[in-house]
Amino acid sequence: FWVAYEQHTGLVTLIIDADIERTFAGFEVPTTWFLSLPSLFVLLLSPLAARFWLRRHAAGRPVSPQAKFLVGMLFAAACFALLAGGLLARDASPDGTASAGWRRTSTPAA
């Protein structure tokens, strides 16, 4: 898990810096801002995850630590799948970059 998680400080940062169009409304979003997103998601989503697990436990359906770890690994895999989607959008783009929203940044000439 930690090997996959720490990829955002190296590999993902390089991909964002080189291959993602970061301009939004005339402002170029610094690459370093993307590094704060995992921490932000932890802060925002931890209460929801805790509530989910506590409700399962209160309902008499406790979940093993291994199952919780599996859920975390599945979320990590989903994140890498999203990253792959961004790279595919980059490859489909005529200028070789993908927007942070993964739409084509410009329309190819017909």
Buried (B, 14 or more C-beta within 10 A) or exposed (E): EEEEEEBBEEEBBEBBEEBBBBEEEEEEBEBEEBBEEBEEEEEEEEEEBEEEBEEEEEEEEEEEEEEEEEBBEEEBEEBEEEBEEBBEBBEEBEEEBBBBEBEBBEEEEE
